[in-house]
Amino acid sequence: MSSRRTVSLVTLGCARNEVDSEELAARLEAAGWSLGDDEGPDPDVIVVNTCGFIESAKKDSIDTILAAADSGAKVVAAGCMAERYGEELAGALPEAAAVLSFDDYTDIGARLDDVLAGRPLTAHTPRDRRTLLPISPVERVGAHTAIPGHAAMPSLASDLPAGLAPASGPRVLRKRLAGGPVASLKLASGCDRRCTFCAIPAFRGAYVSRTPDELVAEAGWLAEHGARELVLVSENSTSYGKDLGDLRALEKLLPRLAAVDGIERVRVSYLQPAELRPGLIEVIAGTPGVAPYFDLSFQHASGPVLRRMRRFGDPARFLDLLGRIRELAPEAGVRSNFIVGFPGETERQFGELAEFLEDARLDVIGVFGYSDEEGTEAASFDDKHSQDVVDERVAALWELAEELTAQRAEERIGAELEVLVEEDLGDGGYEGRAAHQGPEVDGSVTVQGIGLVPGQIVRAVAVDAEGVDLIARIKARP
């Protein structure tokens, strides 16, 4: 085997997968692998960190694996789709040299050594991770069930090469891949909820929180490596700490993270409305350094539809929740996603959702058409809609959503914004995000100014809107 061992990582899916890829990157470097880039030599191995959430994501994962195989490198499938299907995926995709489970992550370097040497690896037989007992991360790892994002305590030594601690001590099981002033911080892995449309618990397992001290230490490490905003991610952030015996763990953690030297802003994503406690609302809305931003997983507004989804709520409860949020933080950002065409959804219930959106004044609205996801309870439901009906409802709600979110952006004209500068666009323009805007999926702010630097937070006044995006000018000093 050649002494040159180069690997490229391709990440698909959500921010949680991006964190997993950074964990894999650090483990690979510690094992002697070099991370390839577009300017370097062709990689020996390409690892595709797949997404297996919905049908379109699975298709994208397969297409990416096939495209990588055309490069001549050996291709390894990892991530959610690989975990979910294991040997089935390996049988269907002989182009992949190996299909790895989460349990392979701790020895990822050795696994790729095997691939490069041509030693066959038997793909795992998927197990139903929903049956795992809610035990501690240490017990799970000890039982040889690897949990991505749960690793050794990060070292904060400032003289470590490329984010790695010496072999004699704890090492940072993460290497920043994208750079920039924003970084995701994974609170937990897995989910204990049983939404009838979602298969995530089947392959991500039960909810397991990381310890507060570990998260604060990693936040410090991220700050040392250029992060100015932390985006807290998990399948359900409002569940953080319940398996640690502390339902208020997130309320206590947020001020600690906001106080980390170098961190300017902390943002929480993936909040479950039914679990959003008054104390947590108060901390998010009123803690300096924590963005007043509420990524609320409503999914629908009709009570009967939500109950069939095995969720809870109705328009009155959701509007009351939004009212409480805005009473504490009038300019808070609020986003949510919605599934339309769910089995049994009537025209009246679809109309109830549309009426709710008109009243809710959300900054960002995601719309998804229902489709069967194998292994879920909803896949067995009767009274499913034809694809034409689903598509019609998606189109109608998208049109309404675009109009409503554009109106919401226009309401912010004249408001003072704290904008995290992310990119120099040239000609005196800079792209960034205000506190009410999450990364990638929300709108952005184009700031007119001179001499701004990525990572800097500036005060600006919104002067115009283009859809969900805002245009702002630096606020003149008194």
Disulfide bonds with the S-S distance in Angstrom:
none
